[in-house]
């Protein structure tokens, strides 16, 4: 069970095969979240949480929160789209977006279709649902979730080594 440090929200995490969860080990200078003081929030975390709550410039916080919640429930679709390297690069520009980008693997149209088939944009106003910028870039919710596929491999001749390295880190 994951508990939000700032509210009563919580998320239960389970494995699809009902197996036991294996928690990672701390690396140098890291403190595992579950070993910190319960409900403890660092000053950086507090600042980031406040920015997400304030979120100036975000036209519709409900759309943002809905899409973020839905994408967290479908990591399998994101991982499948970026399967050749085993991962997609995910990052934010500000408290209002999530960019998912990858190079080799499914097209943006294929990932978009898979998300839509799972009800990803259900209930959104039509003008906020899906916007296609190009073959490589599709946006949901006025830029809340951006799918971006690079037209060529980002790792070139080193793709296999990079993929192996990242997959080994996932296993630890």
Rosetta blueprint (number, residue, H / E / L):
1 X L
2 X E
3 X E
4 X L
5 X L
6 X L
7 X L
8 X L
9 X L
10 X E
11 X E
12 X L
13 X L
14 X L
15 X L
16 X L
17 X L
18 X L
19 X L
20 X L
21 X L
22 X L
23 X L
24 X L
25 X L
26 X L
27 X L
28 X L
29 X L
30 X L
31 X L
32 X L
33 X H
34 X H
35 X H
36 X L
37 X L
38 X L
39 X L
40 X L
41 X L
42 X L
43 X H
44 X H
45 X H
46 X H
47 X H
48 X H
49 X H
50 X H
51 X H
52 X H
53 X H
54 X H
55 X L
56 X L
57 X L
58 X L
59 X L
60 X L
61 X H
62 X H
63 X H
64 X H
65 X H
66 X H
67 X H
68 X H
69 X H
70 X H
71 X H
72 X H
73 X L
74 X L
75 X H
76 X H
77 X H
78 X H
79 X H
80 X H
81 X H
82 X L
83 X H
84 X H
85 X H
86 X L
87 X L
88 X L
89 X E
90 X E
91 X E
92 X L
93 X L
94 X L
95 X L
96 X L
97 X L
98 X E
99 X E
100 X E
101 X E
102 X E
103 X L
104 X L
105 X L
106 X L
107 X L
108 X H
109 X H
110 X H
111 X H
112 X H
113 X H
114 X H
115 X H
116 X H
117 X H
118 X L
119 X L
120 X L
121 X L
122 X L
123 X L
124 X L
125 X L
126 X H
127 X H
128 X H
129 X H
130 X E
131 X E
132 X E
133 X E
134 X E
135 X L
136 X L
137 X E
138 X E
139 X E
140 X E
141 X L
142 X L
143 X L
144 X L
145 X E
146 X E
147 X E
148 X E
149 X E
150 X L
151 X L
152 X L
153 X L
154 X L
155 X L
156 X H
157 X H
158 X H
159 X H
160 X H
161 X H
162 X H
163 X H
164 X H
165 X H
166 X H
167 X H
168 X H
169 X H
170 X H
171 X H
172 X L
